[in-house]
Amino acid sequence: MTHNAIQLRAGEYLFREGDPCNGVYILRQGRVEIIREREGVAVSLAVMTAGETHGNTLSDRKSTRLN
């Protein structure tokens, strides 16, 4: 298993709905907002803070992000 650090600036996307699931993300610092967009309207689903995880386990690898 490999670990890669990713740094994002405010407003950048880590992934988008429909992208292939490629692992689990652990938020080390800051906060991330999870948004679902429908018909041009963004709806906040959750806000993650340091120490929280988001993603899929190996058993879910062939699935896609929320549809």
C-alpha positions in Angstrom: 0.0 0.0 0.0 1.4 3.4 -0.8 0.7 6.8 0.8 0.8 10.0 -1.1 0.4 13.5 0.4 -1.8 15.9 -1.6 -2.0 19.6 -0.9 -5.0 21.6 -2.1 -5.7 25.3 -2.2 -9.1 26.8 -1.2 -11.6 26.0 -4.0 -9.7 23.1 -5.5 -11.3 19.7 -6.0 -9.9 16.4 -4.7 -12.3 14.5 -6.9 -15.7 14.9 -8.5 -18.8 12.9 -8.5 -18.5 9.9 -10.9 -14.7 9.7 -10.7 -13.4 6.2 -10.1 -12.7 5.3 -6.5 -9.0 5.0 -5.9 -8.5 4.9 -2.2 -9.1 6.5 1.2 -8.2 10.0 2.1 -7.2 11.1 5.6 -7.4 14.8 6.3 -4.3 15.8 8.2 -5.1 19.5 8.6 -7.6 22.1 7.5 -11.1 21.3 6.4 -12.8 19.9 3.3 -16.4 20.5 2.2 -18.2 17.7 0.4 -20.6 19.1 -2.1 -23.1 17.5 -4.5 -24.1 19.6 -7.5 -27.5 19.2 -9.1 -28.8 21.3 -12.0 -26.1 24.0 -11.3 -26.9 24.2 -7.6 -24.2 23.2 -5.0 -25.5 21.5 -1.9 -23.1 21.0 1.1 -23.3 17.4 2.3 -20.6 17.5 5.0 -17.6 19.3 6.3 -14.6 17.2 7.2 -11.9 18.3 9.6 -8.4 17.0 10.6 -8.3 13.4 11.5 -11.4 12.3 9.6 -11.4 9.9 6.6 -13.3 9.7 3.4 -13.1 7.2 0.6 -13.6 3.5 -0.3 -12.0 0.3 1.0 -10.3 -2.1 -1.3 -13.5 -4.1 -1.7 -15.1 -1.0 -3.2 -12.3 -0.2 -5.7 -14.3 -0.9 -8.9 -17.1 1.6 -7.9 -17.4 5.2 -8.6 -17.9 8.3 -6.4 -21.5 9.1 -5.4 -23.9 9.1 -8.3 
